[in-house]
Amino acid sequence: MEVSKATKRRTPEDLLKRPNIIAVARDYTHDGFSTRFNNTLPQELREKNITETEFHNTVARVNEMFEDAEQLNCCTFTEGCFGFLTVYSMFLFYDNHYKRLEIRIIVSPHEQTL
């Protein structure tokens, strides 16, 4: 009796188990900056009966996901602007450490002469 692929799906408990970790080399030949993985099948996976086609398809899918994640579009630009404004708006209400020390340095000689 053959088990169909639908019954082989992982349960959440299976996903929480510690997986076997196999390092896949990064591919810097594309442009050097984007996140891409090399599609050379590691020896550890050959021993686990994973075909080169399965591995190439998986790496291609992961590389496409990273490429999509790293694209600059209107949405990511807006997210970045809001993040920038959110973080730096704090300094409208709160002096940073450098500014507080700068004030202490200016005030300190005046206090000592009094």
Biopython code that builds the backbone (N, CA, C, O; Angstrom):
import numpy as np
from Bio.PDB.StructureBuilder import StructureBuilder

atoms = [
    (1, "MET", "N", (0.842, -1.181, 0.000)),
    (1, "MET", "CA", (0.000, 0.000, 0.000)),
    (1, "MET", "C", (0.882, 1.238, 0.000)),
    (1, "MET", "O", (1.777, 1.366, 0.836)),
    (2, "GLU", "N", (0.638, 2.139, -0.922)),
    (2, "GLU", "CA", (1.449, 3.349, -1.067)),
    (2, "GLU", "C", (0.778, 4.516, -0.354)),
    (2, "GLU", "O", (-0.434, 4.707, -0.459)),
    (3, "VAL", "N", (1.582, 5.298, 0.375)),
    (3, "VAL", "CA", (1.062, 6.455, 1.093)),
    (3, "VAL", "C", (1.089, 7.653, 0.164)),
    (3, "VAL", "O", (2.109, 7.939, -0.463)),
    (4, "SER", "N", (-0.031, 8.351, 0.075)),
    (4, "SER", "CA", (-0.085, 9.514, -0.807)),
    (4, "SER", "C", (0.659, 10.679, -0.177)),
    (4, "SER", "O", (0.909, 10.685, 1.029)),
    (5, "LYS", "N", (1.014, 11.671, -0.996)),
    (5, "LYS", "CA", (1.735, 12.845, -0.501)),
    (5, "LYS", "C", (0.896, 13.651, 0.476)),
    (5, "LYS", "O", (1.446, 14.303, 1.364)),
    (6, "ALA", "N", (-0.410, 13.622, 0.333)),
    (6, "ALA", "CA", (-1.283, 14.396, 1.219)),
    (6, "ALA", "C", (-1.197, 13.883, 2.655)),
    (6, "ALA", "O", (-1.303, 14.666, 3.598)),
    (7, "THR", "N", (-1.004, 12.566, 2.828)),
    (7, "THR", "CA", (-0.918, 12.023, 4.181)),
    (7, "THR", "C", (0.475, 12.162, 4.771)),
    (7, "THR", "O", (0.658, 11.914, 5.963)),
    (8, "LYS", "N", (1.455, 12.548, 3.978)),
    (8, "LYS", "CA", (2.825, 12.741, 4.462)),
    (8, "LYS", "C", (3.052, 14.136, 5.031)),
    (8, "LYS", "O", (4.156, 14.440, 5.482)),
    (9, "ARG", "N", (2.040, 14.984, 5.021)),
    (9, "ARG", "CA", (2.211, 16.361, 5.505)),
    (9, "ARG", "C", (2.652, 16.348, 6.965)),
    (9, "ARG", "O", (2.268, 15.481, 7.750)),
    (10, "ARG", "N", (3.458, 17.325, 7.290)),
    (10, "ARG", "CA", (3.974, 17.421, 8.653)),
    (10, "ARG", "C", (2.967, 18.090, 9.572)),
    (10, "ARG", "O", (2.247, 19.008, 9.178)),
    (11, "THR", "N", (2.936, 17.617, 10.777)),
    (11, "THR", "CA", (2.097, 18.230, 11.797)),
    (11, "THR", "C", (2.900, 19.330, 12.485)),
    (11, "THR", "O", (4.123, 19.361, 12.343)),
    (12, "PRO", "N", (2.256, 20.233, 13.224)),
    (12, "PRO", "CA", (3.013, 21.259, 13.949)),
    (12, "PRO", "C", (4.032, 20.675, 14.921)),
    (12, "PRO", "O", (5.086, 21.269, 15.148)),
    (13, "GLU", "N", (3.726, 19.523, 15.492)),
    (13, "GLU", "CA", (4.683, 18.879, 16.401)),
    (13, "GLU", "C", (5.934, 18.437, 15.650)),
    (13, "GLU", "O", (7.045, 18.520, 16.174)),
    (14, "ASP", "N", (5.744, 17.963, 14.411)),
    (14, "ASP", "CA", (6.896, 17.565, 13.600)),
    (14, "ASP", "C", (7.782, 18.757, 13.282)),
    (14, "ASP", "O", (9.006, 18.632, 13.238)),
    (15, "LEU", "N", (7.167, 19.916, 13.058)),
    (15, "LEU", "CA", (7.937, 21.110, 12.711)),
    (15, "LEU", "C", (8.742, 21.629, 13.893)),
    (15, "LEU", "O", (9.762, 22.291, 13.701)),
    (16, "LEU", "N", (8.297, 21.337, 15.117)),
    (16, "LEU", "CA", (9.016, 21.794, 16.305)),
    (16, "LEU", "C", (10.202, 20.902, 16.657)),
    (16, "LEU", "O", (11.070, 21.307, 17.431)),
    (17, "LYS", "N", (10.248, 19.709, 16.106)),
    (17, "LYS", "CA", (11.380, 18.826, 16.368)),
    (17, "LYS", "C", (12.639, 19.403, 15.733)),
    (17, "LYS", "O", (12.581, 20.068, 14.699)),
    (18, "ARG", "N", (13.755, 19.142, 16.358)),
    (18, "ARG", "CA", (15.027, 19.673, 15.848)),
    (18, "ARG", "C", (15.368, 19.005, 14.514)),
    (18, "ARG", "O", (15.501, 17.784, 14.437)),
    (19, "PRO", "N", (15.505, 19.813, 13.475)),
    (19, "PRO", "CA", (15.801, 19.236, 12.156)),
    (19, "PRO", "C", (17.291, 18.922, 12.013)),
    (19, "PRO", "O", (18.128, 19.436, 12.754)),
    (20, "ASN", "N", (17.591, 18.076, 11.052)),
    (20, "ASN", "CA", (18.986, 17.866, 10.688)),
    (20, "ASN", "C", (19.426, 19.083, 9.889)),
    (20, "ASN", "O", (18.758, 19.476, 8.932)),
    (21, "ILE", "N", (20.538, 19.676, 10.274)),
    (21, "ILE", "CA", (20.999, 20.893, 9.619)),
    (21, "ILE", "C", (22.099, 20.537, 8.626)),
    (21, "ILE", "O", (23.093, 19.897, 8.971)),
    (22, "ILE", "N", (21.894, 20.966, 7.393)),
    (22, "ILE", "CA", (22.874, 20.746, 6.338)),
    (22, "ILE", "C", (23.172, 22.109, 5.720)),
    (22, "ILE", "O", (22.261, 22.813, 5.284)),
    (23, "ALA", "N", (24.432, 22.470, 5.684)),
    (23, "ALA", "CA", (24.835, 23.776, 5.157)),
    (23, "ALA", "C", (24.805, 23.754, 3.635)),
    (23, "ALA", "O", (25.354, 22.856, 2.997)),
    (24, "VAL", "N", (24.153, 24.760, 3.073)),
    (24, "VAL", "CA", (24.140, 24.953, 1.627)),
    (24, "VAL", "C", (24.906, 26.239, 1.360)),
    (24, "VAL", "O", (24.616, 27.276, 1.956)),
    (25, "ALA", "N", (25.872, 26.170, 0.473)),
    (25, "ALA", "CA", (26.758, 27.310, 0.219)),
    (25, "ALA", "C", (26.007, 28.464, -0.427)),
    (25, "ALA", "O", (25.086, 28.267, -1.220)),
    (26, "ARG", "N", (26.426, 29.684, -0.064)),
    (26, "ARG", "CA", (25.876, 30.885, -0.691)),
    (26, "ARG", "C", (26.463, 31.035, -2.086)),
    (26, "ARG", "O", (27.577, 30.584, -2.355)),
    (27, "ASP", "N", (25.707, 31.668, -2.963)),
    (27, "ASP", "CA", (26.137, 31.930, -4.327)),
    (27, "ASP", "C", (26.362, 33.426, -4.477)),
    (27, "ASP", "O", (25.409, 34.205, -4.501)),
    (28, "TYR", "N", (27.624, 33.825, -4.579)),
    (28, "TYR", "CA", (27.971, 35.244, -4.694)),
    (28, "TYR", "C", (28.203, 35.662, -6.141)),
    (28, "TYR", "O", (28.552, 36.816, -6.391)),
    (29, "THR", "N", (28.021, 34.759, -7.099)),
    (29, "THR", "CA", (28.314, 35.078, -8.493)),
    (29, "THR", "C", (27.212, 35.903, -9.147)),
    (29, "THR", "O", (27.451, 36.539, -10.174)),
    (30, "HIS", "N", (26.013, 35.907, -8.577)),
    (30, "HIS", "CA", (24.881, 36.613, -9.204)),
    (30, "HIS", "C", (25.143, 38.111, -9.239)),
    (30, "HIS", "O", (25.244, 38.692, -10.319)),
    (31, "ASP", "N", (25.255, 38.744, -8.078)),
    (31, "ASP", "CA", (25.641, 40.150, -8.018)),
    (31, "ASP", "C", (26.435, 40.460, -6.764)),
    (31, "ASP", "O", (26.862, 41.598, -6.565)),
    (32, "GLY", "N", (26.637, 39.466, -5.918)),
    (32, "GLY", "CA", (27.469, 39.644, -4.737)),
    (32, "GLY", "C", (26.755, 40.153, -3.516)),
    (32, "GLY", "O", (27.261, 39.996, -2.405)),
    (33, "PHE", "N", (25.584, 40.765, -3.679)),
    (33, "PHE", "CA", (24.897, 41.360, -2.541)),
    (33, "PHE", "C", (23.588, 40.660, -2.193)),
    (33, "PHE", "O", (23.217, 40.601, -1.020)),
    (34, "SER", "N", (22.891, 40.136, -3.177)),
    (34, "SER", "CA", (21.598, 39.512, -2.902)),
    (34, "SER", "C", (21.805, 38.136, -2.271)),
    (34, "SER", "O", (22.844, 37.501, -2.454)),
    (35, "THR", "N", (20.804, 37.694, -1.532)),
    (35, "THR", "CA", (20.870, 36.397, -0.873)),
    (35, "THR", "C", (20.453, 35.333, -1.865)),
    (35, "THR", "O", (19.294, 35.272, -2.278)),
    (36, "ARG", "N", (21.395, 34.504, -2.242)),
    (36, "ARG", "CA", (21.152, 33.384, -3.152)),
    (36, "ARG", "C", (21.958, 32.200, -2.672)),
    (36, "ARG", "O", (23.021, 32.347, -2.069)),
    (37, "PHE", "N", (21.429, 31.017, -2.953)),
    (37, "PHE", "CA", (22.126, 29.803, -2.564)),
    (37, "PHE", "C", (22.570, 29.036, -3.791)),
    (37, "PHE", "O", (21.906, 29.051, -4.827)),
    (38, "ASN", "N", (23.706, 28.365, -3.659)),
    (38, "ASN", "CA", (24.281, 27.566, -4.716)),
    (38, "ASN", "C", (23.432, 26.316, -4.912)),
    (38, "ASN", "O", (22.941, 25.744, -3.939)),
    (39, "ASN", "N", (23.256, 25.889, -6.152)),
    (39, "ASN", "CA", (22.420, 24.729, -6.399)),
    (39, "ASN", "C", (23.218, 23.441, -6.588)),
    (39, "ASN", "O", (22.749, 22.508, -7.240)),
    (40, "THR", "N", (24.410, 23.391, -6.024)),
    (40, "THR", "CA", (25.201, 22.166, -6.043)),
    (40, "THR", "C", (24.736, 21.281, -4.896)),
    (40, "THR", "O", (24.723, 21.711, -3.742)),
    (41, "LEU", "N", (24.360, 20.062, -5.206)),
    (41, "LEU", "CA", (23.823, 19.135, -4.215)),
    (41, "LEU", "C", (24.907, 18.709, -3.231)),
    (41, "LEU", "O", (25.896, 18.103, -3.644)),
    (42, "PRO", "N", (24.750, 19.012, -1.923)),
    (42, "PRO", "CA", (25.752, 18.592, -0.929)),
    (42, "PRO", "C", (25.798, 17.075, -0.783)),
    (42, "PRO", "O", (24.802, 16.385, -1.001)),
    (43, "GLN", "N", (26.949, 16.580, -0.416)),
    (43, "GLN", "CA", (27.149, 15.137, -0.262)),
    (43, "GLN", "C", (26.194, 14.547, 0.780)),
    (43, "GLN", "O", (25.716, 13.424, 0.621)),
    (44, "GLU", "N", (25.916, 15.307, 1.850)),
    (44, "GLU", "CA", (25.034, 14.805, 2.901)),
    (44, "GLU", "C", (23.643, 14.485, 2.363)),
    (44, "GLU", "O", (22.986, 13.562, 2.844)),
    (45, "LEU", "N", (23.194, 15.248, 1.366)),
    (45, "LEU", "CA", (21.869, 15.007, 0.800)),
    (45, "LEU", "C", (21.876, 13.869, -0.203)),
    (45, "LEU", "O", (20.865, 13.191, -0.381)),
    (46, "ARG", "N", (22.996, 13.656, -0.851)),
    (46, "ARG", "CA", (23.098, 12.510, -1.761)),
    (46, "ARG", "C", (22.945, 11.207, -0.982)),
    (46, "ARG", "O", (22.352, 10.242, -1.464)),
    (47, "GLU", "N", (23.492, 11.202, 0.229)),
    (47, "GLU", "CA", (23.394, 10.006, 1.067)),
    (47, "GLU", "C", (21.971, 9.784, 1.559)),
    (47, "GLU", "O", (21.639, 8.670, 1.964)),
    (48, "LYS", "N", (21.112, 10.813, 1.538)),
    (48, "LYS", "CA", (19.729, 10.703, 2.011)),
    (48, "LYS", "C", (18.751, 10.497, 0.851)),
    (48, "LYS", "O", (17.545, 10.687, 1.009)),
    (49, "ASN", "N", (19.272, 10.113, -0.299)),
    (49, "ASN", "CA", (18.451, 9.793, -1.474)),
    (49, "ASN", "C", (17.579, 10.955, -1.944)),
    (49, "ASN", "O", (16.430, 10.751, -2.335)),
    (50, "ILE", "N", (18.114, 12.157, -1.908)),
    (50, "ILE", "CA", (17.426, 13.313, -2.475)),
    (50, "ILE", "C", (17.996, 13.530, -3.868)),
    (50, "ILE", "O", (19.210, 13.616, -4.048)),
    (51, "THR", "N", (17.117, 13.616, -4.841)),
    (51, "THR", "CA", (17.589, 13.753, -6.215)),
    (51, "THR", "C", (18.048, 15.178, -6.482)),
    (51, "THR", "O", (17.664, 16.121, -5.791)),
    (52, "GLU", "N", (18.872, 15.300, -7.494)),
    (52, "GLU", "CA", (19.357, 16.635, -7.857)),
    (52, "GLU", "C", (18.219, 17.524, -8.339)),
    (52, "GLU", "O", (18.240, 18.734, -8.110)),
    (53, "THR", "N", (17.240, 16.948, -8.995)),
    (53, "THR", "CA", (16.093, 17.730, -9.465)),
    (53, "THR", "C", (15.304, 18.304, -8.297)),
    (53, "THR", "O", (14.931, 19.477, -8.315)),
    (54, "GLU", "N", (15.050, 17.488, -7.285)),
    (54, "GLU", "CA", (14.342, 17.970, -6.097)),
    (54, "GLU", "C", (15.119, 19.104, -5.432)),
    (54, "GLU", "O", (14.546, 20.123, -5.045)),
    (55, "PHE", "N", (16.436, 18.911, -5.307)),
    (55, "PHE", "CA", (17.268, 19.929, -4.660)),
    (55, "PHE", "C", (17.295, 21.211, -5.478)),
    (55, "PHE", "O", (17.159, 22.300, -4.921)),
    (56, "HIS", "N", (17.471, 21.099, -6.804)),
    (56, "HIS", "CA", (17.501, 22.292, -7.665)),
    (56, "HIS", "C", (16.177, 23.045, -7.600)),
    (56, "HIS", "O", (16.169, 24.275, -7.546)),
    (57, "ASN", "N", (15.062, 22.326, -7.605)),
    (57, "ASN", "CA", (13.750, 22.978, -7.518)),
    (57, "ASN", "C", (13.581, 23.689, -6.180)),
    (57, "ASN", "O", (13.060, 24.804, -6.134)),
    (58, "THR", "N", (14.013, 23.062, -5.100)),
    (58, "THR", "CA", (13.896, 23.666, -3.768)),
    (58, "THR", "C", (14.751, 24.924, -3.671)),
    (58, "THR", "O", (14.280, 25.957, -3.196)),
    (59, "VAL", "N", (16.008, 24.846, -4.120)),
    (59, "VAL", "CA", (16.907, 26.005, -4.066)),
    (59, "VAL", "C", (16.387, 27.121, -4.955)),
    (59, "VAL", "O", (16.459, 28.291, -4.579)),
    (60, "ALA", "N", (15.863, 26.781, -6.128)),
    (60, "ALA", "CA", (15.313, 27.812, -7.019)),
    (60, "ALA", "C", (14.124, 28.511, -6.361)),
    (60, "ALA", "O", (13.989, 29.730, -6.457)),
    (61, "ARG", "N", (13.265, 27.742, -5.694)),
    (61, "ARG", "CA", (12.112, 28.330, -5.019)),
    (61, "ARG", "C", (12.549, 29.240, -3.873)),
    (61, "ARG", "O", (11.990, 30.323, -3.696)),
    (62, "VAL", "N", (13.545, 28.810, -3.091)),
    (62, "VAL", "CA", (14.052, 29.633, -1.986)),
    (62, "VAL", "C", (14.715, 30.895, -2.529)),
    (62, "VAL", "O", (14.515, 31.983, -1.988)),
    (63, "ASN", "N", (15.499, 30.757, -3.588)),
    (63, "ASN", "CA", (16.147, 31.928, -4.194)),
    (63, "ASN", "C", (15.110, 32.924, -4.722)),
    (63, "ASN", "O", (15.304, 34.134, -4.613)),
    (64, "GLU", "N", (14.011, 32.421, -5.294)),
    (64, "GLU", "CA", (12.946, 33.310, -5.762)),
    (64, "GLU", "C", (12.293, 34.048, -4.599)),
    (64, "GLU", "O", (11.962, 35.228, -4.714)),
    (65, "MET", "N", (12.105, 33.344, -3.465)),
    (65, "MET", "CA", (11.513, 33.990, -2.291)),
    (65, "MET", "C", (12.411, 35.105, -1.768)),
    (65, "MET", "O", (11.926, 36.183, -1.424)),
    (66, "PHE", "N", (13.729, 34.852, -1.704)),
    (66, "PHE", "CA", (14.652, 35.894, -1.258)),
    (66, "PHE", "C", (14.681, 37.055, -2.236)),
    (66, "PHE", "O", (14.740, 38.213, -1.822)),
    (67, "GLU", "N", (14.640, 36.759, -3.527)),
    (67, "GLU", "CA", (14.635, 37.822, -4.535)),
    (67, "GLU", "C", (13.388, 38.690, -4.382)),
    (67, "GLU", "O", (13.462, 39.915, -4.474)),
    (68, "ASP", "N", (12.248, 38.051, -4.150)),
    (68, "ASP", "CA", (11.004, 38.798, -3.941)),
    (68, "ASP", "C", (11.082, 39.635, -2.666)),
    (68, "ASP", "O", (10.614, 40.774, -2.640)),
    (69, "ALA", "N", (11.670, 39.074, -1.609)),
    (69, "ALA", "CA", (11.768, 39.790, -0.331)),
    (69, "ALA", "C", (12.688, 40.999, -0.424)),
    (69, "ALA", "O", (12.493, 41.979, 0.294)),
    (70, "GLU", "N", (13.688, 40.942, -1.299)),
    (70, "GLU", "CA", (14.680, 42.013, -1.382)),
    (70, "GLU", "C", (14.336, 43.071, -2.423)),
    (70, "GLU", "O", (15.073, 44.046, -2.574)),
    (71, "GLN", "N", (13.233, 42.899, -3.141)),
    (71, "GLN", "CA", (12.859, 43.885, -4.148)),
    (71, "GLN", "C", (12.385, 45.176, -3.487)),
    (71, "GLN", "O", (11.710, 45.161, -2.458)),
    (72, "LEU", "N", (12.755, 46.281, -4.101)),
    (72, "LEU", "CA", (12.302, 47.580, -3.622)),
    (72, "LEU", "C", (11.063, 47.965, -4.427)),
    (72, "LEU", "O", (11.098, 48.063, -5.654)),
    (73, "ASN", "N", (9.973, 48.180, -3.702)),
    (73, "ASN", "CA", (8.747, 48.629, -4.350)),
    (73, "ASN", "C", (8.098, 49.679, -3.455)),
    (73, "ASN", "O", (8.662, 50.052, -2.427)),
    (74, "CYS", "N", (6.949, 50.144, -3.829)),
    (74, "CYS", "CA", (6.280, 51.211, -3.089)),
    (74, "CYS", "C", (5.998, 50.786, -1.643)),
    (74, "CYS", "O", (6.157, 51.580, -0.716)),
    (75, "CYS", "N", (5.585, 49.552, -1.461)),
    (75, "CYS", "CA", (5.241, 49.059, -0.118)),
    (75, "CYS", "C", (6.475, 49.009, 0.789)),
    (75, "CYS", "O", (6.426, 49.475, 1.927)),
    (76, "THR", "N", (7.571, 48.450, 0.294)),
    (76, "THR", "CA", (8.769, 48.363, 1.135)),
    (76, "THR", "C", (9.361, 49.742, 1.394)),
    (76, "THR", "O", (9.903, 49.992, 2.470)),
    (77, "PHE", "N", (9.262, 50.644, 0.408)),
    (77, "PHE", "CA", (9.744, 52.008, 0.610)),
    (77, "PHE", "C", (8.935, 52.700, 1.704)),
    (77, "PHE", "O", (9.500, 53.371, 2.568)),
    (78, "THR", "N", (7.613, 52.537, 1.667)),
    (78, "THR", "CA", (6.746, 53.149, 2.678)),
    (78, "THR", "C", (7.030, 52.565, 4.051)),
    (78, "THR", "O", (7.095, 53.303, 5.034)),
    (79, "GLU", "N", (7.201, 51.244, 4.135)),
    (79, "GLU", "CA", (7.533, 50.610, 5.418)),
    (79, "GLU", "C", (8.831, 51.177, 5.977)),
    (79, "GLU", "O", (8.923, 51.464, 7.171)),
    (80, "GLY", "N", (9.827, 51.337, 5.124)),
    (80, "GLY", "CA", (11.099, 51.881, 5.566)),
    (80, "GLY", "C", (10.969, 53.315, 6.058)),
    (80, "GLY", "O", (11.563, 53.683, 7.072)),
    (81, "CYS", "N", (10.198, 54.119, 5.349)),
    (81, "CYS", "CA", (9.991, 55.510, 5.778)),
    (81, "CYS", "C", (9.281, 55.578, 7.120)),
    (81, "CYS", "O", (9.681, 56.346, 7.995)),
    (82, "PHE", "N", (8.224, 54.776, 7.293)),
    (82, "PHE", "CA", (7.513, 54.771, 8.576)),
    (82, "PHE", "C", (8.415, 54.289, 9.706)),
    (82, "PHE", "O", (8.373, 54.827, 10.812)),
    (83, "GLY", "N", (9.223, 53.283, 9.428)),
    (83, "GLY", "CA", (10.160, 52.798, 10.446)),
    (83, "GLY", "C", (11.157, 53.874, 10.836)),
    (83, "GLY", "O", (11.433, 54.073, 12.019)),
    (84, "PHE", "N", (11.695, 54.563, 9.848)),
    (84, "PHE", "CA", (12.644, 55.641, 10.104)),
    (84, "PHE", "C", (12.005, 56.752, 10.932)),
    (84, "PHE", "O", (12.575, 57.213, 11.921)),
    (85, "LEU", "N", (10.812, 57.174, 10.511)),
    (85, "LEU", "CA", (10.127, 58.255, 11.220)),
    (85, "LEU", "C", (9.731, 57.842, 12.636)),
    (85, "LEU", "O", (9.791, 58.653, 13.560)),
    (86, "THR", "N", (9.334, 56.603, 12.806)),
    (86, "THR", "CA", (8.942, 56.122, 14.129)),
    (86, "THR", "C", (10.121, 56.147, 15.086)),
    (86, "THR", "O", (10.001, 56.619, 16.216)),
    (87, "VAL", "N", (11.247, 55.643, 14.639)),
    (87, "VAL", "CA", (12.421, 55.581, 15.511)),
    (87, "VAL", "C", (12.949, 56.974, 15.813)),
    (87, "VAL", "O", (13.221, 57.290, 16.972)),
    (88, "TYR", "N", (13.097, 57.805, 14.803)),
    (88, "TYR", "CA", (13.721, 59.101, 15.019)),
    (88, "TYR", "C", (12.773, 60.148, 15.586)),
    (88, "TYR", "O", (13.228, 61.197, 16.042)),
    (89, "SER", "N", (11.455, 59.891, 15.569)),
    (89, "SER", "CA", (10.540, 60.832, 16.209)),
    (89, "SER", "C", (10.709, 60.815, 17.725)),
    (89, "SER", "O", (10.313, 61.764, 18.403)),
    (90, "MET", "N", (11.290, 59.753, 18.259)),
    (90, "MET", "CA", (11.568, 59.670, 19.694)),
    (90, "MET", "C", (12.449, 60.845, 20.145)),
    (90, "MET", "O", (12.285, 61.350, 21.255)),
    (91, "PHE", "N", (13.356, 61.266, 19.311)),
    (91, "PHE", "CA", (14.292, 62.321, 19.694)),
    (91, "PHE", "C", (13.649, 63.710, 19.694)),
    (91, "PHE", "O", (14.286, 64.680, 20.105)),
    (92, "LEU", "N", (12.414, 63.817, 19.246)),
    (92, "LEU", "CA", (11.690, 65.074, 19.396)),
    (92, "LEU", "C", (11.293, 65.301, 20.857)),
    (92, "LEU", "O", (11.138, 66.437, 21.302)),
    (93, "PHE", "N", (11.135, 64.206, 21.585)),
    (93, "PHE", "CA", (10.679, 64.273, 22.970)),
    (93, "PHE", "C", (11.742, 63.885, 23.982)),
    (93, "PHE", "O", (11.548, 64.065, 25.184)),
    (94, "TYR", "N", (12.855, 63.360, 23.514)),
    (94, "TYR", "CA", (13.846, 62.788, 24.414)),
    (94, "TYR", "C", (15.230, 63.086, 23.868)),
    (94, "TYR", "O", (15.515, 62.780, 22.710)),
    (95, "ASP", "N", (16.101, 63.681, 24.687)),
    (95, "ASP", "CA", (17.483, 63.936, 24.248)),
    (95, "ASP", "C", (18.286, 62.646, 24.311)),
    (95, "ASP", "O", (18.167, 61.862, 25.253)),
    (96, "ASN", "N", (19.097, 62.447, 23.299)),
    (96, "ASN", "CA", (19.929, 61.247, 23.321)),
    (96, "ASN", "C", (21.100, 61.430, 24.293)),
    (96, "ASN", "O", (21.317, 62.522, 24.817)),
    (97, "HIS", "N", (21.835, 60.370, 24.519)),
    (97, "HIS", "CA", (22.918, 60.375, 25.505)),
    (97, "HIS", "C", (23.976, 61.430, 25.165)),
    (97, "HIS", "O", (24.452, 62.136, 26.054)),
    (98, "TYR", "N", (24.339, 61.539, 23.907)),
    (98, "TYR", "CA", (25.350, 62.507, 23.486)),
    (98, "TYR", "C", (24.887, 63.933, 23.789)),
    (98, "TYR", "O", (25.663, 64.745, 24.294)),
    (99, "LYS", "N", (23.647, 64.232, 23.488)),
    (99, "LYS", "CA", (23.126, 65.581, 23.724)),
    (99, "LYS", "C", (23.108, 65.907, 25.220)),
    (99, "LYS", "O", (23.446, 67.025, 25.607)),
    (100, "ARG", "N", (22.717, 64.942, 26.068)),
    (100, "ARG", "CA", (22.709, 65.178, 27.516)),
    (100, "ARG", "C", (24.123, 65.438, 28.037)),
    (100, "ARG", "O", (24.322, 66.317, 28.875)),
    (101, "LEU", "N", (25.102, 64.681, 27.547)),
    (101, "LEU", "CA", (26.489, 64.914, 27.979)),
    (101, "LEU", "C", (27.014, 66.243, 27.458)),
    (101, "LEU", "O", (27.774, 66.925, 28.145)),
    (102, "GLU", "N", (26.620, 66.606, 26.268)),
    (102, "GLU", "CA", (27.035, 67.888, 25.714)),
    (102, "GLU", "C", (26.524, 69.035, 26.597)),
    (102, "GLU", "O", (27.253, 69.995, 26.847)),
    (103, "ILE", "N", (25.299, 68.940, 27.057)),
    (103, "ILE", "CA", (24.733, 69.970, 27.944)),
    (103, "ILE", "C", (25.487, 69.988, 29.273)),
    (103, "ILE", "O", (25.781, 71.057, 29.809)),
    (104, "ARG", "N", (25.802, 68.797, 29.806)),
    (104, "ARG", "CA", (26.553, 68.744, 31.065)),
    (104, "ARG", "C", (27.944, 69.352, 30.922)),
    (104, "ARG", "O", (28.440, 70.003, 31.841)),
    (105, "ILE", "N", (28.567, 69.139, 29.770)),
    (105, "ILE", "CA", (29.900, 69.694, 29.540)),
    (105, "ILE", "C", (29.836, 71.219, 29.471)),
    (105, "ILE", "O", (30.731, 71.899, 29.974)),
    (106, "ILE", "N", (28.802, 71.752, 28.864)),
    (106, "ILE", "CA", (28.653, 73.203, 28.765)),
    (106, "ILE", "C", (28.341, 73.809, 30.124)),
    (106, "ILE", "O", (28.875, 74.864, 30.468)),
    (107, "VAL", "N", (27.485, 73.159, 30.897)),
    (107, "VAL", "CA", (27.032, 73.695, 32.183)),
    (107, "VAL", "C", (28.076, 73.495, 33.282)),
    (107, "VAL", "O", (28.167, 74.323, 34.188)),
    (108, "SER", "N", (28.843, 72.451, 33.231)),
    (108, "SER", "CA", (29.787, 72.106, 34.296)),
    (108, "SER", "C", (30.785, 73.210, 34.640)),
    (108, "SER", "O", (30.948, 73.506, 35.823)),
    (109, "PRO", "N", (31.468, 73.841, 33.666)),
    (109, "PRO", "CA", (32.397, 74.910, 34.052)),
    (109, "PRO", "C", (31.718, 76.098, 34.734)),
    (109, "PRO", "O", (32.311, 76.725, 35.611)),
    (110, "HIS", "N", (30.489, 76.411, 34.344)),
    (110, "HIS", "CA", (29.752, 77.502, 34.965)),
    (110, "HIS", "C", (29.405, 77.174, 36.417)),
    (110, "HIS", "O", (29.452, 78.047, 37.284)),
    (111, "GLU", "N", (29.057, 75.917, 36.676)),
    (111, "GLU", "CA", (28.711, 75.518, 38.039)),
    (111, "GLU", "C", (29.945, 75.540, 38.952)),
    (111, "GLU", "O", (29.837, 75.865, 40.134)),
    (112, "GLN", "N", (31.104, 75.198, 38.406)),
    (112, "GLN", "CA", (32.313, 75.150, 39.213)),
    (112, "GLN", "C", (32.789, 76.542, 39.605)),
    (112, "GLN", "O", (33.416, 76.706, 40.652)),
    (113, "THR", "N", (32.507, 77.535, 38.792)),
    (113, "THR", "CA", (32.947, 78.906, 39.101)),
    (113, "THR", "C", (32.024, 79.591, 40.089)),
    (113, "THR", "O", (32.372, 80.643, 40.625)),
    (114, "LEU", "N", (30.874, 79.027, 40.340)),
    (114, "LEU", "CA", (29.932, 79.659, 41.286)),
    (114, "LEU", "C", (30.315, 79.404, 42.688)),
    (114, "LEU", "O", (29.635, 79.861, 43.607)),
]
sb = StructureBuilder()
sb.init_structure("model")
sb.init_model(0)
sb.init_chain("A")
sb.init_seg("    ")
for serial, (resi, resn, name, xyz) in enumerate(atoms, 1):
    if name == "N":
        sb.init_residue(resn, " ", resi, " ")
    sb.init_atom(name, np.array(xyz, "f"), 0.0, 1.0, " ", f" {name:<3s}", serial, name[0])
structure = sb.get_structure()
